[in-house]
């Protein structure tokens, strides 16, 4: 799946609203860890603790039909605009970081 196919899969207002809700909840969980990064292996459990009535969504919830989409790839596809996934070659688990918007300077506004 590519970014375009994911956007194509999430079409209507209800789907778009679910995606935005997921991103907001994801940010609330990941932001708690600040600059240290949030361990990806703990995400599903922490998400369920913070959002008690909500299960962590799977690829099918976002219209992704390919079976082999793991957590890291899912996050990059559907939430890459709000979280950054850092992977390591030494076997260390991936870390998640909140993507910060660039500060707007006064020159950009005027």
C-alpha contacts under 8 A as a table, 3 or more apart, distances in Angstrom:
res1	aa1	res2	aa2	distance
1	X	4	X	7.94
1	X	5	X	5.81
1	X	6	X	6.68
1	X	64	X	7.07
1	X	66	X	7.28
1	X	77	X	7.97
2	X	5	X	5.15
2	X	6	X	6.27
2	X	77	X	7.06
3	X	6	X	5.14
3	X	7	X	6.19
3	X	77	X	5.76
3	X	78	X	7.61
4	X	7	X	5.11
4	X	8	X	6.06
5	X	8	X	4.89
5	X	9	X	6.08
6	X	9	X	4.98
6	X	10	X	6.28
6	X	62	X	7.15
6	X	63	X	6.84
6	X	64	X	6.56
6	X	77	X	6.96
6	X	78	X	6.95
7	X	10	X	5.18
7	X	11	X	6.85
8	X	11	X	5.86
9	X	62	X	6.72
9	X	63	X	4.82
9	X	64	X	6.98
10	X	15	X	5.41
10	X	16	X	6.05
10	X	19	X	7.83
10	X	62	X	6.12
10	X	63	X	6.33
11	X	15	X	6.22
11	X	16	X	6.57
12	X	15	X	5.33
12	X	16	X	6.12
13	X	16	X	4.99
13	X	17	X	5.94
14	X	17	X	5.06
14	X	18	X	6.22
15	X	18	X	5.07
15	X	19	X	6.22
15	X	62	X	7.63
16	X	19	X	5.09
16	X	20	X	6.22
17	X	20	X	5.11
17	X	21	X	6.08
18	X	21	X	5.03
18	X	22	X	6.12
19	X	22	X	5.10
19	X	23	X	6.22
19	X	62	X	7.39
19	X	78	X	7.72
20	X	23	X	5.05
20	X	24	X	6.17
21	X	24	X	5.15
21	X	25	X	6.20
22	X	25	X	5.15
22	X	26	X	5.95
23	X	26	X	4.98
23	X	27	X	6.08
23	X	79	X	6.26
23	X	82	X	7.00
24	X	27	X	5.16
24	X	28	X	6.31
25	X	28	X	5.08
25	X	29	X	6.46
25	X	47	X	7.74
25	X	51	X	7.79
26	X	29	X	5.27
26	X	30	X	6.17
26	X	47	X	7.30
27	X	30	X	5.13
27	X	31	X	5.60
27	X	82	X	7.21
27	X	83	X	7.36
27	X	98	X	6.55
28	X	31	X	5.42
28	X	32	X	6.76
29	X	32	X	5.83
29	X	33	X	7.98
29	X	43	X	7.86
29	X	46	X	7.08
29	X	47	X	6.43
29	X	50	X	7.38
30	X	33	X	5.94
30	X	34	X	7.35
30	X	37	X	7.41
30	X	38	X	5.65
30	X	96	X	6.68
30	X	97	X	6.50
30	X	98	X	6.55
31	X	34	X	5.20
31	X	97	X	7.36
31	X	98	X	6.13
33	X	36	X	5.81
33	X	37	X	5.70
33	X	38	X	5.66
34	X	37	X	6.18
34	X	38	X	7.91
34	X	97	X	7.33
34	X	98	X	7.69
35	X	97	X	7.08
37	X	95	X	5.23
37	X	96	X	5.19
37	X	97	X	5.12
38	X	42	X	7.81
38	X	43	X	7.70
38	X	95	X	5.17
38	X	96	X	4.84
38	X	97	X	6.55
39	X	42	X	5.67
39	X	43	X	6.90
39	X	93	X	6.63
39	X	94	X	6.15
39	X	95	X	4.67
39	X	96	X	6.36
40	X	43	X	5.23
40	X	71	X	7.98
40	X	72	X	7.61
40	X	93	X	6.85
40	X	94	X	5.54
40	X	95	X	5.50
40	X	96	X	6.24
41	X	44	X	7.43
41	X	93	X	7.02
41	X	94	X	7.67
42	X	45	X	5.58
42	X	46	X	6.04
43	X	46	X	5.22
43	X	47	X	5.82
44	X	47	X	5.17
44	X	48	X	6.24
44	X	56	X	5.93
45	X	48	X	5.23
45	X	49	X	6.30
46	X	49	X	4.95
46	X	50	X	6.16
47	X	50	X	5.30
47	X	51	X	5.84
47	X	52	X	8.00
47	X	55	X	7.90
47	X	56	X	6.60
48	X	51	X	5.14
48	X	52	X	5.29
48	X	53	X	7.64
48	X	54	X	6.46
48	X	55	X	6.12
48	X	56	X	6.68
49	X	52	X	5.44
51	X	54	X	5.45
51	X	55	X	7.84
52	X	55	X	7.81
57	X	60	X	7.95
57	X	61	X	5.89
58	X	61	X	5.48
58	X	62	X	7.36
59	X	62	X	5.46
59	X	63	X	6.63
59	X	64	X	5.05
59	X	65	X	7.06
59	X	66	X	7.99
59	X	69	X	6.83
59	X	74	X	6.45
60	X	63	X	4.88
60	X	64	X	4.95
60	X	65	X	5.80
61	X	64	X	7.33
62	X	78	X	7.64
66	X	69	X	6.47
69	X	73	X	6.02
69	X	74	X	6.13
70	X	73	X	5.42
70	X	74	X	6.02
71	X	74	X	5.04
71	X	75	X	6.17
72	X	75	X	5.25
72	X	76	X	6.27
72	X	85	X	7.00
72	X	94	X	7.89
73	X	76	X	5.06
73	X	77	X	6.10
74	X	77	X	5.14
74	X	78	X	6.09
74	X	79	X	7.76
75	X	78	X	5.49
75	X	79	X	5.06
75	X	80	X	6.13
75	X	83	X	7.57
75	X	85	X	7.76
76	X	79	X	5.68
76	X	80	X	4.33
76	X	83	X	7.76
76	X	84	X	7.45
76	X	85	X	7.10
77	X	80	X	5.91
78	X	81	X	7.97
79	X	82	X	5.49
79	X	83	X	6.07
80	X	83	X	5.34
80	X	84	X	6.15
81	X	84	X	7.75
81	X	99	X	6.98
82	X	98	X	6.02
82	X	99	X	5.05
82	X	100	X	7.78
83	X	96	X	6.40
83	X	97	X	5.43
83	X	98	X	4.59
83	X	99	X	5.04
84	X	96	X	5.68
84	X	97	X	5.09
84	X	98	X	6.27
84	X	99	X	6.01
85	X	94	X	6.59
85	X	95	X	5.82
85	X	96	X	4.74
85	X	97	X	6.53
86	X	94	X	5.46
86	X	95	X	5.21
86	X	96	X	6.36
86	X	97	X	7.89
87	X	92	X	7.69
87	X	93	X	6.97
87	X	94	X	4.51
87	X	95	X	6.71
88	X	91	X	6.23
88	X	92	X	5.79
88	X	93	X	7.07
88	X	94	X	6.56
89	X	92	X	7.32
104	X	108	X	6.26
104	X	109	X	7.31
105	X	108	X	5.33
105	X	109	X	6.84
106	X	109	X	5.31
106	X	110	X	6.50
107	X	110	X	5.44
